[in-house]
Amino acid sequence: MKHILIVEDYQIIRLAIKILVQELFPEVSVREVSTFSSLLDEVANQPADLIILDIQIPQGEGFDMIERIRTVQKNAPILIFSALEERLYGIHYLRAGANGFVSKNSGTEELGKAIVDVMETGRYVSPRIRTELLNQLGNNNYEADNPLLNLSQREITIMDMLIEGMWVKEIASRLDVTESSVSTYKARLFEKLDVSTLVEMFQKVRYYKDQD
């Protein structure tokens, strides 16, 4: 029997996903957890044929979650189901090793297709992400109209932490890097986003996220 693991901290969303999964695959076993540590415990005890993962869960570790999961279950199929902006975060999570990314703004039809595709072919790429990837393909000088799309995974991680109000020292401790490294990334963010203060960065990030 195949096993599907739903990782989501909102019970009502877990229930909705579970109902959809059981409609698509009546014979599968569906398990549910609400934290990242519980996820790691679950796959250690019983490998999953598909992990449907909300990355904004308690104890979540952003892009590093993919690698952490696969240290416990090698080649675990991971479908990200997230409220984060698809165009910005989707491509980066695919590059981090996820098998697919679906926005929570999508309908049940798209989520269902993503679940089936990852279960049967090992990959799902939404039309929106596919278009962005094609725009970048073969164009080393490509720059997206949204400057957030030109940021690296680490830059996005630190940008989000700064927007949450975390200090450089706190970010360095959380990411296990030096404070000077965080300060360098912060300066790089200011340069790429053409801002000079955290307030300006917050306003610009909010603007471009709203555009997507």
KOLNU-537076 format. One line per 2 residues: number of its first residue (from 1); their letters; for each residue x, y, z of N, C-alpha, C. Coordinates in steps of 0.001 Angstrom, whole numbers, plus 500000, padded with zeros to 6 digits. Layout:
BEGIN
NUM = A = X Y Z X Y Z X Y Z | ...;
% end
This chain:
BEGIN
1 = MK = 500844 498798 500000 500000 500000 500000 500881 501254 500000 | 500500 502232 499197 501243 503485 499152 500847 504376 500330;
3 = HI = 501805 505194 500758 501593 506063 501918 501800 507519 501512 | 500822 508357 501810 500923 509793 501548 500889 510532 502875;
5 = LI = 501825 511456 503044 501942 512219 504282 501588 513677 504020 | 500595 514184 504745 500180 515588 504639 500800 516364 505793;
7 = VE = 501560 517397 505465 502253 518199 506481 501685 519609 506435 | 500825 519926 507376 500064 521184 507367 499592 521456 508789;
9 = DY = 499741 522719 509247 499376 523015 510634 497913 523415 510809 | 497166 523598 509721 495746 523912 509838 494916 522658 509587;
11 = QI = 494149 522253 510589 493407 521004 510523 492413 520984 509366 | 491734 522098 509113 490723 522137 508062 491352 521932 506685;
13 = IR = 492579 522447 506503 493273 522259 505225 493739 520813 505095 | 494228 520236 506196 494612 518818 506163 493427 517949 505760;
15 = LA = 492267 518254 506321 491065 517473 506013 490703 517592 504536 | 490759 518807 503997 490413 519011 502589 491376 518259 501665;
17 = IK = 492665 518318 501986 493653 517593 501173 493420 516088 501284 | 493148 515618 502488 492929 514181 502703 491747 513679 501881;
19 = IL = 490666 514436 501875 489489 514043 501092 489835 513966 499610 | 490581 514967 499118 490975 514977 497710 491870 513785 497383;
21 = VQ = 492846 513516 498236 493761 512386 498015 492996 511073 497969 | 492062 510887 498882 491312 509632 498935 490373 509470 497745;
23 = EL = 489929 510596 497181 489135 510520 495957 490003 510095 494772 | 491250 510575 494757 492158 510263 493653 492746 508862 493778;
25 = FP = 493093 508483 495011 493745 507193 495264 493063 506510 496455 | 491937 505848 496220 491165 505252 497322 491943 504237 498155;
27 = EV = 492970 503629 497574 493664 502549 498271 494871 503018 499092 | 495183 504308 499074 496384 504763 499772 496125 504965 501258;
29 = SV = 497197 504917 502017 497153 505269 503436 497559 506732 503570 | 496753 507524 504278 497027 508955 504440 497352 509237 505903;
31 = RE = 498506 509848 506139 498901 510257 507476 499000 511775 507522 | 498875 512352 508714 498883 513808 508866 499787 514212 510024;
33 = VS = 500565 515273 509816 501343 515887 510895 501271 517398 510744 | 501635 518117 511816 501488 519577 511787 502784 520337 512047;
35 = TF = 503894 519616 512313 505169 520290 512569 506280 519610 511770 | 507388 520320 511628 508497 519775 510851 509159 518608 511573;
37 = SS = 509297 518704 512885 509916 517600 513623 509054 516343 513539 | 507741 516506 513560 506842 515358 513413 506972 514738 512032;
39 = LL = 507171 515574 511034 507400 515077 509677 508628 514180 509634 | 509736 514648 510210 510974 513867 510193 510798 512544 510938;
41 = DE = 510068 512584 512044 509809 511355 512796 508977 510375 511973 | 507978 510883 511285 507086 510037 510494 507829 509321 509372;
43 = VA = 508635 510069 508598 509317 509435 507459 510426 508507 507933 | 510951 508755 509145 511943 507842 509705 511302 506498 510043;
45 = NQ = 510059 506552 510501 509354 505330 510879 508692 504644 509689 | 508185 505443 508743 507484 504894 507590 507710 505796 506378;
47 = PA = 508576 505404 505446 508810 506226 504253 507507 506524 503515 | 507422 507732 502970 506214 508156 502270 506416 508078 500757;
49 = DL = 505357 507719 500043 505380 507735 498580 505113 509130 498045 | 504586 509993 498896 504409 511402 498561 504277 512189 499849;
51 = II = 505017 513314 499927 504885 514246 501049 504296 515539 500496 | 503103 515898 500971 502483 517169 500591 502804 518148 501710;
53 = LD = 503650 519120 501410 504296 519925 502452 503962 521414 502356 | 503399 521941 503457 503299 523390 503625 504581 523852 504305;
55 = IQ = 505342 524703 503642 506643 525084 504177 506556 526067 505340 | 505391 526685 505533 505229 527632 506636 504600 526940 507846;
57 = IP = 505234 525874 508283 504748 525128 509432 505660 525386 510625 | 505194 525123 511844 506057 525277 513018 507351 524477 512863;
59 = QG = 508467 525109 513214 509812 524534 513143 510325 524424 511704 | 509604 525000 510756 510038 524942 509364 511365 525643 509147;
61 = EG = 512109 525183 508156 513456 525697 507909 513641 526191 506480 | 512570 526645 505856 512678 527213 504524 513223 526228 503503;
63 = FD = 514111 526729 502651 514654 525908 501564 515421 524696 502088 | 515977 524796 503296 516761 523694 503854 515902 522485 504218;
65 = MI = 514585 522666 504252 513697 521563 504627 513812 520394 503658 | 513990 520685 502384 514058 519623 501378 515236 518697 501668;
67 = ER = 516402 519288 501882 517599 518488 502159 517467 517724 503464 | 516878 518369 504494 516715 517710 505786 515824 516479 505654;
69 = IR = 514745 516608 504903 513840 515471 504710 514574 514327 504031 | 515405 514659 503046 516046 513607 502274 517259 513004 502978;
71 = TV = 517680 513602 504070 518681 512915 504887 518029 511784 505675 | 516716 511876 505866 515961 510834 506575 515374 509828 505595;
73 = QK = 514777 510341 504503 514251 509468 503444 514830 509915 502107 | 515780 509167 501612 516430 509509 500358 515419 509516 499210;
75 = NA = 515511 510547 498363 514654 510667 497173 513169 510760 497513 | 512833 511251 498697 511420 511401 499068 510715 512335 498087;
77 = PI = 509569 511923 497521 508822 512806 496615 508122 513906 497423 | 508435 515155 497126 507916 516277 497918 507156 517251 497024;
79 = LI = 505872 517440 497327 505039 518429 496643 504770 519571 497611 | 505269 520764 497280 505047 521939 498124 503648 522487 497848;
81 = FS = 502883 522697 498916 501552 523307 498814 501549 524505 499745 | 501682 525704 499180 502019 526867 500002 501239 528114 499614;
83 = AL = 501064 528985 500609 500447 530286 500356 501464 531317 499892 | 502749 530965 499896 503779 531891 499409 503615 532125 497908;
85 = EE = 504130 533243 497431 503961 533638 496048 504578 532592 495106 | 503764 532067 494218 504194 530959 493360 505359 531333 492457;
87 = RL = 505278 532463 491804 506301 532827 490832 507650 533058 491506 | 507639 533604 492715 508880 533887 493431 509439 532646 494109;
89 = YG = 508616 531966 494894 509113 530858 495704 509089 529524 494964 | 508161 529367 494014 508023 528085 493331 509289 527645 492620;
91 = IH = 509880 528536 491844 511092 528192 491098 512231 527839 492045 | 512368 528599 493125 513464 528341 494063 513279 527013 494784;
93 = YL = 512041 526662 495106 511830 525371 495774 512037 524210 494809 | 511718 524398 493547 512030 523358 492560 513538 523206 492427;
95 = RA = 514255 524329 492408 515719 524269 492324 516322 523664 493585 | 515628 523814 494708 516112 523227 495956 515858 521723 496004;
97 = GA = 515090 521216 495024 514899 519775 494944 513483 519274 495103 | 512513 520184 495328 511122 519748 495436 510653 519173 494103;
99 = NG = 509702 518248 494169 509172 517629 492945 508049 518442 492323 | 507514 519394 493074 506456 520238 492537 506099 521328 493528;
101 = FV = 505412 522357 493021 504988 523479 493858 503595 523887 493396 | 502658 523943 494343 501291 524378 494042 500909 525488 495002;
103 = SK = 500362 526559 494455 499903 527663 495292 498572 527313 495945 | 498387 527775 497187 497109 527573 497859 495998 528415 497241;
105 = NS = 496374 529322 496349 495367 530076 495609 494812 529275 494434 | 495424 528123 494155 494969 527279 493055 493693 526529 493460;
107 = GT = 492992 526039 492467 491793 525250 492736 492133 523797 493012 | 491123 523035 493416 491333 521621 493714 491751 520845 492470;
109 = EE = 491333 521307 491295 491704 520611 490063 493213 520640 489849 | 493830 521808 490067 495278 521896 489890 496022 521115 490966;
111 = LG = 495553 521206 492210 496192 520439 493279 496086 518948 492979 | 494920 518522 492518 494746 517114 492175 495678 516681 491063;
113 = KA = 495817 517517 490052 496725 517192 488942 498161 517092 489435 | 498547 518010 490330 499906 517997 490868 500171 516715 491657;
115 = IV = 499203 516312 492464 499354 515088 493261 499509 513881 492340 | 498653 513788 491328 498715 512660 490387 500034 512667 489626;
117 = DV = 500453 513844 489145 501691 513938 488363 502906 513504 489180 | 502990 513976 490416 504151 513611 491241 504103 512123 491599;
119 = ME = 502923 511617 491879 502793 510196 492198 503158 509323 491004 | 502768 509755 489797 502936 508896 488627 504199 509187 487824;
121 = TG = 504638 510440 487791 505801 510784 486966 506956 511364 487767 | 506697 511727 489025 507760 512275 489855 507993 513763 489711;
123 = RY = 507117 514467 488958 507353 515897 488736 506050 516617 488410 | 505909 517843 488946 504816 518725 488529 505345 520151 488431;
125 = VS = 505106 520780 487295 505469 522185 487090 504232 522907 486579 | 503784 523909 487315 502580 524639 486931 502830 525463 485670;
127 = PR = 501776 525809 484931 501944 526628 483730 502678 527941 483997 | 502413 528561 485144 503046 529847 485443 504542 529686 485665;
129 = IR = 504937 528670 486418 506359 528443 486657 507043 527987 485376 | 506353 527172 484584 506935 526711 483320 507247 527895 482408;
131 = TE = 506344 528876 482352 506566 530063 481524 507799 530828 481993 | 507947 530993 483306 509102 531722 483843 510392 530972 483550;
133 = LL = 510373 529649 483703 511573 528852 483426 511955 528932 481952 | 510982 528924 481066 511257 529027 479633 511841 530394 479292;
135 = NQ = 511374 531434 479980 511925 532768 479752 513403 532828 480132 | 513770 532066 481159 515155 532073 481633 516050 531133 480836;
137 = LG = 515451 530135 480205 516219 529095 479546 517080 529670 478413 | 518354 529389 478482 519266 529782 477416 519562 531264 477366;
139 = NN = 519153 532012 478389 519392 533452 478403 520135 533809 479685 | 521454 533789 479622 522269 534048 480808 522133 535471 481329;
141 = NY = 521660 536373 480480 521527 537774 480868 520087 538136 481237 | 519243 537098 481378 517834 537343 481661 517655 538011 483023;
143 = EA = 516843 539052 483045 516455 539685 484301 514941 539806 484300 | 514320 539290 485345 512864 539311 485433 512367 540729 485669;
145 = DN = 511109 540980 485281 510511 542289 485515 510308 542540 487006 | 510230 541465 487786 510114 541563 489234 511500 541336 489836;
147 = PL = 512120 542336 490468 513491 542180 490973 513631 541088 492024 | 512548 540710 492686 512622 539644 493679 512992 538318 493025;
149 = LN = 512643 538159 491747 512929 536913 491042 514414 536775 490709 | 515162 537851 490844 516596 537809 490557 517432 537518 491812;
151 = LS = 516751 537278 492935 517453 536997 494181 517767 535510 494295 | 518838 535203 495041 519189 533811 495303 518334 533274 496451;
153 = QR = 518401 531957 496655 517655 531350 497762 518071 531950 499097 | 519366 532085 499319 519855 532632 500587 519410 534081 500757;
155 = EI = 519439 534851 499679 519002 536255 499754 517520 536339 500115 | 516710 535477 499538 515282 535472 499856 515065 535094 501320;
157 = TI = 515795 534091 501778 515672 533665 503173 515990 534813 504118 | 517094 535503 503883 517498 536605 504762 516554 537794 504604;
159 = MD = 516090 538048 503392 515111 539117 503172 513863 538877 504008 | 513342 537659 503982 512137 537342 504749 512377 537494 506245;
161 = ML = 513561 537104 506712 513876 537235 508139 513975 538705 508549 | 514575 539514 507704 514671 540947 507999 513283 541578 508044;
163 = IE = 512419 541166 507121 511068 541712 507080 510275 541299 508318 | 510595 540103 508847 509938 539641 510077 510406 540419 511299;
165 = GM = 511450 541248 511130 511940 542054 512237 513119 541458 512981 | 513739 540432 512405 514875 539798 513066 516136 540634 512879;
167 = WV = 516986 540670 513927 518245 541395 513865 519307 540537 513178 | 520375 541202 512736 521461 540501 512052 522030 539382 512924;
169 = KE = 522236 539661 514212 522787 538654 515120 521866 537448 515226 | 520570 537693 515283 519587 536610 515397 519559 535764 514125;
171 = IA = 519623 536425 512984 519635 535708 511706 520886 534842 511595 | 522031 535410 511985 523295 534668 511926 523214 533408 512783;
173 = SR = 522629 533536 513970 522493 532385 514858 521555 531350 514270 | 520441 531805 513701 519454 530880 513135 520025 530118 511943;
175 = LD = 520802 530802 511104 521339 530181 509896 522716 529563 510107 | 523267 529762 511305 524602 529237 511635 525670 529792 510693;
177 = VT = 525643 531100 510518 526652 531801 509719 527146 532987 510534 | 528168 533653 510039 528702 534798 510772 527821 536031 510563;
179 = ES = 527913 536957 511524 527166 538205 511394 527630 538997 510179 | 528928 538938 509873 529443 539666 508710 528847 539107 507416;
181 = SV = 528611 537795 507367 527988 537200 506181 526571 537718 506002 | 525827 537793 507100 524458 538315 507026 524476 539777 506600;
183 = ST = 525410 540546 507146 525513 541960 506767 525840 542110 505288 | 526669 541203 504759 527001 541237 503330 525765 540949 502493;
185 = YK = 524998 539951 502898 523762 539637 502177 522773 540800 502255 | 522699 541421 503410 521799 542563 503578 522186 543689 502632;
187 = AR = 523489 543992 502550 523961 545041 501643 523657 544673 500196 | 523823 543390 499853 523535 542922 498506 522046 543060 498177;
189 = LF = 521202 542777 499160 519763 542938 498973 519404 544392 498710 | 519978 545284 499507 519713 546702 499316 520110 547144 497907;
191 = EK = 521251 546630 497431 521732 547009 496107 520812 546456 495010 | 520458 545182 495115 519627 544561 494079 518220 545147 494031;
193 = LD = 517713 545534 495204 516360 546082 495262 516343 547603 495178 | 517544 548189 495110 517684 549638 494983 516977 550368 496127;
195 = VS = 517323 549970 497358 516773 550610 498553 517932 550929 499487 | 517667 551780 500471 518735 552151 501410 518353 551933 502866;
197 = TL = 517102 551555 503125 516662 551287 504494 515761 550048 504512 | 515587 549485 505698 514697 548331 505842 513254 548697 505531;
199 = VE = 512861 549913 505878 511492 550363 505586 511263 550390 504076 | 512223 550923 503329 512104 550958 501870 512062 549537 501303;
201 = MF = 512884 548650 501870 512882 547275 501390 511534 546615 501647 | 510991 546815 502832 509689 546252 503172 508620 546737 502182;
203 = QK = 508630 548024 501891 507634 548590 500983 507780 548036 499565 | 509026 547908 499109 509250 547400 497755 508881 545923 497651;
205 = VR = 509260 545147 498650 508928 543723 498644 507417 543532 498654 | 506734 544296 499493 505269 544187 499553 504649 544552 498209;
207 = YY = 505193 545607 497567 504670 546026 496263 504798 544915 495228 | 506014 544343 495109 506239 543337 494068 505559 542012 494382;
209 = KD = 505405 541688 495662 504650 540480 495993 503187 540666 495641 | 502660 541866 495850 501277 542144 495494 501062 542070 493987;
211 = QD = 502088 542406 493202 501977 542358 491747 501813 540927 491248 | 502360 539982 491985 502278 538579 491576 501018 537915 492104;
% end
